[in-house]
Amino acid sequence: MEKRHIDSLGIDVSLLGFGCMRLPIVGDQKNKIDYPLAEKMIDRAVKAGVNYFDTAWPYHEQMSEVFVGDTLSKYPRQNYFLASKMPTWEAVQAESDVERIFNEQLRKCKTDYFDFYLVHALERGHMDRFLKFDMYNKLKAKKAEGKIRRLGFSFHDNVELLEELVKGYEWDFAQIQLNYIDWDTLNAQGLYDLLTEKQIPVIVMEPVRGGALAALNEKSTAILKNADPSASAASWAMRFAASLPNVMTVLSGMSSLEQVDDNIKTLSNFKPLSEAERKILNEAAAAFRASGTIPCTGCRYCMDCPSGVDIPRIFSHYNHYQTSRSRDQFDGYYRSLTDRQKADKCISCGKCVKLCPQGISVPKYMKEIAVFAAS
């Protein structure tokens, strides 16, 4: 496995980071992780040289940290880097919750310290809670105690807010959403360039945009397959992120052994994208943007919906239709939802919009999909 030496941190980190947000589950139960399969995936990654593992308080309905603790604790603690995050939303209601949640995370992860710890999902809407509960200084104190080795944040907003954060606080690293679609669309390039200018190492999240860039439309797929028949669509996306020199590790929220194997293959003996390959990827990106997909990554931060609508599943089914144009498949998928989970049950309360890192106008799309489903 390719490793990046990070001078400012004095460590070597695997270019592939294992994100524990989309682990395989049993049925549709997000909090019931398929332990045998997920553990096999972790073991395969460790054997290949992956040494960065990322979890967080809300992942798998607060069960991801438990799984990570159960699975990684069999390995020598000094052999891997463990990352978790402090929520910045309603999970924290008082200053005392910062201490309580942090201690609970240590217990769940069966560890005495986190190698990397992040303020989770910083954006303008979460800044009030970040400031009100003095999260930065509380976590800085944990770093002084040795319970946090490196302190950073994950980010979902614009360059202006990012500049405020890097000027106002001292950070060891930052985590941003970056992929070849968002490079221009969400100005991921601007975020990356600012962090690089400030010499802050970058961790990449959503390099495959929640799986969307692994299942492209027919035209985009043909462009990439024509260029390299042996390469998966996901491998192109992973290489795009990993080719950037200030990227420390590229997180992949893997759900299957096949994804683990493909990512290991892609980021072992790593070859950065050539200029010719970048042009090919730009062509594929243009074709993908033209497909009319909704920019949902399946992060599930919008859930649970007060009305019971399964927002990520509906978007996933609709995006699959937009890339495949198979109406029969969409209808089959849509029928598998309960009546309460369907788009027409959206009451436009707007709670999901406030929580969505992508800023998606969820009620607007729900109305459109409800009409489409009924047509």
ABEGO torsion letter per residue (X at the ends): XBBBBBAAAGBBBBABBBBAAABBBBEABAABBBAAAAAAAAAAAAAAGBABBBBBAABGGGAAAAAAAAAAAABBAAABBBBBBBBABAABABAAAAAAAAAAAAAAAGBABBABBBBBGBBAAAAAAAAAAGAAAAAAAAAAAGABABBBBBBBBBAAAAAAAAAABBBABBBBBBBAAAAAAAGAAAAAAAAAAAGBBBBBBGAAGGGAAABBBAAAAAAAAAABAABBAAAAAAAAAAABAABABBBBBBABAAAAAAAAAAABGBBBBBAAAAAAAAAAAAAAAAAGBBABAGAGAAOBBAAGBBAAAAAAAAAAAAAAGBAAAAAAAAAABBAAABAAABAGAGAAAAABAAGBBAAAAAAAAAAAAAX
